[in-house]
Amino acid sequence: MFKILKNTFLVVILGIFISACSTTAKKSKSTSAGDVYTGTDTVKYLATGVADRVFFATNSTGLTSAAKATLTKQAGYIKASKISVVIEGHADERGTREYNLALGERRANAARDYLMTKGVAKSSIKVISYGKERPANTDSSKLAWSQNRRSVTVKAN
């Protein structure tokens, strides 16, 4: 009887331990949006009060609410000024060159598509990807990576 209780107790403890480990793994996956850069020290301006860049989470092309607010301001400026722009897509240093070029293009396209929903003509927007080739911060750290995952809107020549 004691042996059965001992074995049952061990099974319950192992079950609790395993479920605790799986819960931790799920939490770490769900917080990936938390690695989006929110500072302003690398931001330049397309126009007064209109930031030129938006930031993305790791391996993501999803626009945050802050990114949408910035792009809404950009759309207003682009339409009022009747200018053409180039949206440059960027990635951090991790991953292959090919992967980061594709990711940078998807990020630039996400920004372009949002600008178009705000009334900017598709013909006014060109998209280019630099992948990891033009980092805003050349360090190899979480901060640098978050600053490099971006799209930048610049006036076309």
C-alpha positions in Angstrom: 0.0 0.0 0.0 2.8 2.4 0.9 4.6 1.6 -2.4 1.4 2.5 -4.4 1.0 5.8 -2.5 4.6 6.6 -3.0 4.4 5.9 -6.8 1.1 7.9 -7.1 2.8 10.8 -5.3 5.8 10.8 -7.6 3.5 10.7 -10.7 1.5 13.7 -9.4 4.7 15.7 -8.6 6.1 14.9 -12.1 2.8 15.9 -13.7 2.9 19.2 -11.8 6.5 19.8 -12.8 5.9 19.0 -16.5 2.8 21.2 -16.7 4.7 24.1 -15.0 7.4 23.8 -17.6 5.0 23.9 -20.5 3.2 26.9 -19.1 6.5 28.8 -18.9 7.2 28.0 -22.5 3.8 29.3 -23.7 4.3 32.5 -21.8 7.6 33.2 -23.5 6.2 32.7 -26.9 3.3 35.0 -26.3 5.5 37.9 -25.3 7.3 38.2 -28.6 5.5 41.5 -29.3 7.2 42.9 -26.2 10.5 43.2 -28.0 9.4 46.2 -30.2 11.6 49.3 -29.8 9.7 52.2 -28.2 12.5 54.7 -27.8 13.2 57.7 -30.0 17.0 58.1 -30.0 17.3 56.5 -33.5 14.2 58.3 -35.0 14.7 61.0 -37.6 11.8 63.0 -39.0 10.1 63.0 -42.4 8.7 66.4 -41.4 8.3 68.3 -38.2 6.4 66.0 -35.8 6.3 63.2 -38.3 8.7 60.4 -37.4 10.3 58.6 -40.3 10.3 55.0 -38.9 8.3 52.3 -37.3 9.5 49.3 -35.4 8.6 45.6 -35.5 8.9 42.6 -33.2 11.3 39.7 -33.9 10.3 37.9 -37.1 7.2 40.0 -37.4 5.5 42.3 -39.9 2.6 43.2 -37.7 2.1 46.9 -37.0 1.8 48.0 -33.4 -0.6 50.8 -32.4 2.4 53.1 -32.1 3.5 52.2 -35.7 -0.1 52.8 -37.0 -0.1 56.2 -35.3 3.2 57.1 -36.9 2.1 55.9 -40.3 -1.2 57.9 -40.0 0.9 61.0 -39.5 3.1 60.1 -42.4 0.0 59.6 -44.6 -1.3 63.0 -43.8 2.0 64.6 -44.6 2.5 62.7 -47.8 -0.9 63.6 -49.1 -0.7 67.2 -48.1 2.8 67.6 -49.6 2.0 65.6 -52.7 5.4 63.9 -52.5 6.6 60.4 -53.4 8.3 58.2 -50.8 10.5 55.2 -50.6 9.8 52.8 -47.7 13.0 51.0 -46.7 12.5 47.6 -44.9 15.2 46.5 -42.4 15.9 43.5 -40.2 18.3 42.8 -37.4 21.6 40.9 -37.9 20.3 37.5 -37.0 19.2 35.1 -39.8 20.5 34.7 -43.3 20.9 37.5 -45.8 18.1 36.1 -47.9 15.7 35.6 -45.0 16.3 39.2 -43.8 15.9 40.7 -47.3 12.5 39.0 -47.6 11.5 40.0 -44.1 12.6 43.6 -44.7 10.4 43.7 -47.9 7.4 42.3 -46.0 7.9 45.0 -43.3 8.1 47.7 -46.0 5.0 46.3 -47.7 3.1 46.3 -44.4 3.9 50.0 -44.0 3.0 50.7 -47.6 -0.3 48.9 -47.3 -1.2 50.8 -44.2 -0.4 54.1 -45.9 -2.6 53.1 -48.8 -5.5 52.5 -46.4 -5.1 56.1 -45.3 -5.4 57.4 -48.8 -1.8 57.5 -50.1 -1.7 56.5 -53.8 0.2 53.4 -54.5 2.0 55.2 -57.3 3.5 57.6 -54.7 5.2 54.7 -52.8 8.2 52.6 -53.7 9.4 49.7 -51.5 12.9 48.5 -51.1 14.5 46.1 -48.6 18.0 46.3 -47.2 17.5 43.4 -44.9 20.3 43.5 -42.3 22.8 45.4 -44.5 22.1 48.9 -43.1 21.7 48.7 -39.3 20.8 51.8 -37.3 22.7 50.3 -34.4 25.8 48.1 -35.1 25.9 46.6 -31.6 25.0 42.9 -31.1 22.4 43.3 -28.3 18.7 43.1 -27.7 18.5 46.9 -27.8 20.4 47.1 -31.1 18.3 44.3 -32.7 15.0 46.1 -31.7 16.3 49.3 -33.2 17.2 47.6 -36.5 13.8 45.9 -37.0 12.2 48.8 -38.8 10.8 50.4 -41.8 11.9 53.9 -42.7 10.0 56.3 -45.0 12.1 58.7 -46.9 11.3 61.3 -49.6 11.9 59.9 -53.1 14.4 61.8 -55.3 
